[in-house]
Amino acid sequence: MGSTSRAGSVGSLGIVGGGVIGLAVARRAASDGWDVRVHRTEQRGASWVAGGMLAPHSEGWPGEEAQLAIGLESLKLWHSGFLAGLPGDIVTARRSLVVAVDRADVADLRTVADWLSAQGHPVTPTTTARDFEPLLAQGIRHGFIAETELAVDNRALVAALETACVDAGVRWAPPVTDLAEVDADVRVIANGIDAPTLWPGLAVRPVKGEVLRLRWRKGCMPLPQSVIRARVHGRQVYLVPRGDGVVVGATQYEHGRDTTVVVTGVRDLLDDACTVLPALGEYELAECAAGLRPMTPDGLPLVGRLDERTLVATGHGRNGFLLAPWTAERIARELAVFGGAQ
């Protein structure tokens, strides 16, 4: 067993991974009395590149009922307390507007809306989408509104969670390449695509996603007020407001660990974004980046117990920010069982 427990703590907890998942778990565990140490690298991972959408309705698709259920559960946690103590400007949008460009895209949106209604989670259809976002392209009328979805500034949230962790007594430690290096009563594997290096057999693979950041310039049309998600001739694009501009994403490729931003991906994202919101053509192209999402074969995260002192929290795919509160709660329940056995 580990030897790093502080006097009066429930026990010592070593978390491998300092992205949004690892930090959310660390903050919750520290609040429950655990002596927490987070092993992290200086490299920026998927949390740095993410769009920050909390969007279980507009991410949904028939056949993904399990993903929808946990996404909705986690969204409730965002609304009911996860943001407590964090800066208010972390939230950059408080609804999603999902729109379609052509008839086939409209049919896809109707499929999603009908499925959500059948699951007991209806969204609000509209044929006047430009009433909600007047800068949408002429001819875009059909869509639906997800009133409870949010978007957060991913980088600001990670920084705020780091501060909250420090305030709660969490300590930082160097990265590890072997779980034996984690000197703690309980270990949590939360290092995304690298989780299989610590626990061979975990079915997690990297899926590349490119994201653009467009910065508002003086004289440009104003920022959208909603997250705008669109289907553009079968492709999906999202536009997420930030304090100084818009995040545009995201491509999806199975290219191993390649994080090179390629011309084709940037071109497609810009073409689709400007098809939906033509005014973006006057914004500054401020950043192009690519991250690696930790995906699982069934699209569901791996969160739970691996052995008597090892837990896992990875495989969140494109929904790491959405599922951070749900993951922290699940790990907290596992830790409560362990702590009660001490």
Phi and psi in degrees as a GROMACS rama.xvg file:
@    title "Ramachandran Plot"
@    xaxis  label "Phi"
@    yaxis  label "Psi"
@TYPE xy
-70.6284  165.175  GLY-2
-125.972  22.7994  SER-3
-106.371  7.83632  THR-4
-63.7156  138.879  SER-5
-86.9123  153.94  ARG-6
-58.9755  133.439  ALA-7
87.2352  -6.37964  GLY-8
-82.7189  161.037  SER-9
-64.9027  -38.392  VAL-10
169.826  177.976  GLY-11
-98.1601  141.219  SER-12
-130.721  124.878  LEU-13
-108.814  121.758  GLY-14
-110.098  126.219  ILE-15
-99.3239  109.192  VAL-16
126.79  124.74  GLY-17
-115.665  26.9103  GLY-18
-83.8975  -166.674  GLY-19
-61.1644  -34.8419  VAL-20
-69.2606  -51.7154  ILE-21
-58.8789  -40.5393  GLY-22
-69.3566  -39.8159  LEU-23
-63.1322  -42.3565  ALA-24
-64.4844  -42.3068  VAL-25
-63.3089  -45.5541  ALA-26
-60.9374  -45.1146  ARG-27
-66.1191  -44.1292  ARG-28
-63.8962  -40.5146  ALA-29
-63.2571  -37.6969  ALA-30
-67.6028  -22.4354  SER-31
-90.2554  4.02311  ASP-32
100.005  6.98  GLY-33
-80.5878  146.81  TRP-34
-88.1437  104.936  ASP-35
-108.07  135.277  VAL-36
-128.35  129.567  ARG-37
-107.773  120.6  VAL-38
-89.8128  118.794  HIS-39
-142.645  159.494  ARG-40
-99.7447  171.04  THR-41
-88.3407  -6.79828  GLU-42
-76.5578  144.131  GLN-43
-86.0551  127.334  ARG-44
-106.288  -153.316  GLY-45
-60.9421  -32.1567  ALA-46
-62.9418  -27.0949  SER-47
-74.5994  -28.6087  TRP-48
-94.8423  -18.5377  VAL-49
-59.7065  154.301  ALA-50
-76.147  -26.0245  GLY-51
81.5504  20.9551  GLY-52
-80.366  139.98  MET-53
-114.913  83.8499  LEU-54
-137.434  66.5594  ALA-55
-67.82  -32.1836  PRO-56
-68.4175  -53.7147  HIS-57
-77.3363  -13.0877  SER-58
-85.0987  -13.4654  GLU-59
-72.9959  159.178  GLY-60
-156.824  143.415  TRP-61
-51.6431  134.673  PRO-62
100.09  -11.5969  GLY-63
-108.458  44.8231  GLU-64
-62.868  -39.0406  GLU-65
-65.536  -42.7698  ALA-66
-61.2049  -41.6529  GLN-67
-61.5187  -43.6969  LEU-68
-61.9036  -47.791  ALA-69
-73.2816  -30.9337  ILE-70
-64.6843  -42.784  GLY-71
-66.5702  -38.8076  LEU-72
-61.9424  -41.8355  GLU-73
-71.0194  -37.0584  SER-74
-60.2143  -37.9891  LEU-75
-60.8015  -38.7114  LYS-76
-66.9057  -36.1417  LEU-77
-58.7269  -45.0779  TRP-78
-72.7031  -29.2984  HIS-79
-97.8992  -1.39747  SER-80
165.716  -16.1779  GLY-81
-63.339  -30.3378  PHE-82
-81.7539  -6.62137  LEU-83
-58.2448  130.91  ALA-84
84.0283  -2.58694  GLY-85
-102.743  153.851  LEU-86
-57.6238  139.581  PRO-87
-66.5269  -27.0167  GLY-88
-79.7902  3.6031  ASP-89
-63.5284  -35.273  ILE-90
-79.2012  122.305  VAL-91
-108.778  -10.0646  THR-92
-157.931  149.377  ALA-93
-125.382  24.875  ARG-94
-167.671  162.839  ARG-95
-118.065  138.393  SER-96
-114.159  118.077  LEU-97
-107.794  123.002  VAL-98
-128.84  166.218  VAL-99
-129.224  146.257  ALA-100
-95.4966  -45.0419  VAL-101
-123.198  -179.04  ASP-102
-63.6193  -39.3473  ARG-103
-64.3577  -38.6973  ALA-104
-65.0223  -40.4053  ASP-105
-59.6371  -42.0154  VAL-106
-62.3563  -39.8689  ALA-107
-61.7896  -43.4731  ASP-108
-65.159  -37.3954  LEU-109
-64.9138  -37.5237  ARG-110
-59.4423  -46.0667  THR-111
-65.0515  -45.849  VAL-112
-62.569  -41.7904  ALA-113
-65.2578  -40.2435  ASP-114
-64.3914  -44.3098  TRP-115
-61.1543  -41.4495  LEU-116
-62.906  -40.9094  SER-117
-65.5895  -27.0588  ALA-118
-82.4863  -3.53882  GLN-119
86.5041  18.9279  GLY-120
-131.796  65.7198  HIS-121
-67.9633  151.866  PRO-122
-112.112  170.873  VAL-123
-97.6217  109.542  THR-124
-72.6016  154.423  PRO-125
-145.929  146.973  THR-126
-114.983  12.7506  THR-127
-131.909  56.0152  THR-128
-59.0562  -31.0016  ALA-129
-72.1831  -13.0117  ARG-130
-66.5471  -27.8154  ASP-131
-91.7739  -35.3474  PHE-132
-135.476  90.6973  GLU-133
-61.3098  -18.9073  PRO-134
-85.2868  0.000403669  LEU-135
-58.3003  150.997  LEU-136
-60.1767  147.121  ALA-137
-56.0696  136.191  GLN-138
97.7533  -16.3361  GLY-139
-85.0558  111.199  ILE-140
-125.202  -35.2568  ARG-141
-91.242  143.668  HIS-142
173.631  -165.174  GLY-143
-146.782  161.331  PHE-144
-115.686  129.422  ILE-145
-105.325  100.521  ALA-146
-70.5117  -26.1486  GLU-147
-98.2487  -4.65718  THR-148
-71.2721  152.946  GLU-149
-128.324  167.935  LEU-150
-135.378  144.624  ALA-151
-125.116  154.079  VAL-152
-75.4825  106.819  ASP-153
-58.4256  -42.987  ASN-154
-71.6136  -39.7568  ARG-155
-65.1188  -36.7653  ALA-156
-66.5338  -44.7408  LEU-157
-59.6373  -43.9621  VAL-158
-62.5687  -40.586  ALA-159
-67.5935  -38.5465  ALA-160
-66.4441  -37.3304  LEU-161
-60.3634  -45.0149  GLU-162
-63.357  -43.0804  THR-163
-63.1566  -36.6487  ALA-164
-65.4927  -45.4147  CYS-165
-60.0211  -44.3851  VAL-166
-61.8749  -28.4808  ASP-167
-88.3725  0.881849  ALA-168
95.471  6.16029  GLY-169
-67.154  140.867  VAL-170
-113.168  153.706  ARG-171
-101.046  149.678  TRP-172
-142.997  160.448  ALA-173
-66.5179  162.131  PRO-174
-65.5012  158.93  PRO-175
-126.34  156.46  VAL-176
-114.701  -0.679462  THR-177
-148.873  136.103  ASP-178
-60.8595  -24.5313  LEU-179
-63.0731  -19.4699  ALA-180
-79.4865  -10.4866  GLU-181
-89.8718  104.749  VAL-182
-88.7234  86.7572  ASP-183
-157.829  159.175  ALA-184
-64.0552  -40.1026  ASP-185
-131.884  142.752  VAL-186
-118.296  143.089  ARG-187
-121.273  123.053  VAL-188
-89.4173  109.329  ILE-189
-137.254  37.6354  ALA-190
-105.956  34.9824  ASN-191
57.4226  -126.791  GLY-192
-67.0132  -16.0617  ILE-193
-88.0996  -1.16511  ASP-194
-55.5708  -40.1134  ALA-195
-63.8219  -19.2117  PRO-196
-71.3362  -24.0442  THR-197
-94.5857  -27.3256  LEU-198
-139.893  84.1519  TRP-199
-54.231  138.94  PRO-200
106.524  -16.5862  GLY-201
-65.3603  126.152  LEU-202
-85.6134  76.02  ALA-203
-128.414  131.278  VAL-204
-131.597  153.195  ARG-205
-81.9459  135.047  PRO-206
-125.449  119.386  VAL-207
-73.5543  140.364  LYS-208
-140.169  127.196  GLY-209
-96.3433  141.006  GLU-210
-136.704  141.172  VAL-211
-113.364  149.996  LEU-212
-119.973  121.189  ARG-213
-107.856  131.221  LEU-214
-106.004  132.11  ARG-215
-63.4684  140.739  TRP-216
-120.589  153.226  ARG-217
-56.4414  132.005  LYS-218
95.3703  -12.705  GLY-219
-78.3122  161.517  CYS-220
-65.4108  153.476  MET-221
-69.2405  167.78  PRO-222
-70.54  151.229  LEU-223
-65.2554  153.55  PRO-224
-95.8437  -18.4789  GLN-225
-112.544  160.555  SER-226
-68.3462  128.588  VAL-227
-109.764  117.921  ILE-228
-112.315  135.659  ARG-229
-137.556  148.599  ALA-230
-102.68  122.5  ARG-231
-122.772  96.9908  VAL-232
52.6732  43.5979  HIS-233
94.4338  -19.5728  GLY-234
-91.086  152.786  ARG-235
-106.696  140.766  GLN-236
-140.14  148.134  VAL-237
-127.89  147.532  TYR-238
-125.184  115.604  LEU-239
-116.569  120.109  VAL-240
-63.7783  143.718  PRO-241
-128.822  171.308  ARG-242
-60.4167  -30.4865  GLY-243
-118.311  7.51992  ASP-244
171.03  -143.727  GLY-245
-139.485  138.472  VAL-246
-95.9136  131.987  VAL-247
-118.533  129.123  VAL-248
-157.511  -177.904  GLY-249
-142.099  145.812  ALA-250
-76.351  171.402  THR-251
-149.043  118.832  GLN-252
-136.084  149.78  TYR-253
-101.072  85.3311  GLU-254
-125.527  36.5732  HIS-255
61.8799  -130.53  GLY-256
-103.064  20.1042  ARG-257
-70.9995  125.268  ASP-258
-118.975  24.9218  THR-259
-71.8367  132.132  THR-260
-84.1845  124.248  VAL-261
-109.737  156.477  VAL-262
-58.9789  -43.4867  VAL-263
-59.8174  -44.204  THR-264
-63.3356  -45.5165  GLY-265
-63.0846  -44.5871  VAL-266
-59.6452  -47.1358  ARG-267
-63.3378  -42.2827  ASP-268
-64.1833  -43.8408  LEU-269
-67.273  -42.9623  LEU-270
-58.8342  -47.5277  ASP-271
-68.9838  -41.0963  ASP-272
-61.4429  -43.165  ALA-273
-76.0446  -24.4339  CYS-274
-63.8699  -36.8668  THR-275
-83.1624  -43.7925  VAL-276
-132.075  84.3176  LEU-277
-55.9152  -28.7045  PRO-278
-62.8638  -18.7752  ALA-279
-64.8802  -18.2999  LEU-280
-61.9167  -18.3957  GLY-281
-96.2843  -3.90769  GLU-282
-77.1098  162.881  TYR-283
-80.7627  132.98  GLU-284
-80.7946  97.5095  LEU-285
-90.8942  -28.86  ALA-286
-160.169  141.777  GLU-287
-125.287  127.928  CYS-288
-144.768  160.798  ALA-289
-135.547  141.351  ALA-290
-128.973  171.597  GLY-291
-118.442  110.275  LEU-292
-77.8742  138.364  ARG-293
-85.3011  105.102  PRO-294
-104.591  151.868  MET-295
-116.221  162.876  THR-296
-59.3906  -36.9381  PRO-297
-99.5909  3.56785  ASP-298
78.3569  3.69819  GLY-299
-102.072  143.043  LEU-300
-69.1989  156.326  PRO-301
-99.9304  102.647  LEU-302
-136.393  115.032  VAL-303
159.566  -160.222  GLY-304
-97.294  134.953  ARG-305
-100.788  -39.6665  LEU-306
-152.55  -166.593  ASP-307
-66.1715  -16.2675  GLU-308
-138.625  15.8806  ARG-309
-127.932  128.172  THR-310
-117.137  160.052  LEU-311
-128.963  144.366  VAL-312
-147.992  84.1334  ALA-313
-152.949  -176.45  THR-314
78.8508  27.7995  GLY-315
-82.7532  -4.71377  HIS-316
58.6611  -129.662  GLY-317
-85.7753  4.0847  ARG-318
-117.899  30.6632  ASN-319
-60.3601  -43.8341  GLY-320
-69.3203  -44.4044  PHE-321
-55.8995  -44.6951  LEU-322
-91.6416  5.00031  LEU-323
-59.0685  -47.9175  ALA-324
-63.8738  -41.4591  PRO-325
-61.4925  -41.9924  TRP-326
-65.1428  -44.549  THR-327
-59.7586  -38.8175  ALA-328
-68.9931  -41.4649  GLU-329
-63.2907  -44.1513  ARG-330
-66.6214  -37.9335  ILE-331
-59.9236  -38.3688  ALA-332
-66.6038  -40.4294  ARG-333
-64.1867  -40.976  GLU-334
-67.197  -32.5907  LEU-335
-64.0018  -36.9865  ALA-336
-64.5551  -43.755  VAL-337
-65.2367  -46.5582  PHE-338
-62.0035  -35.8752  GLY-339
-68.8346  -20.0506  GLY-340
-86.4468  -8.33614  ALA-341
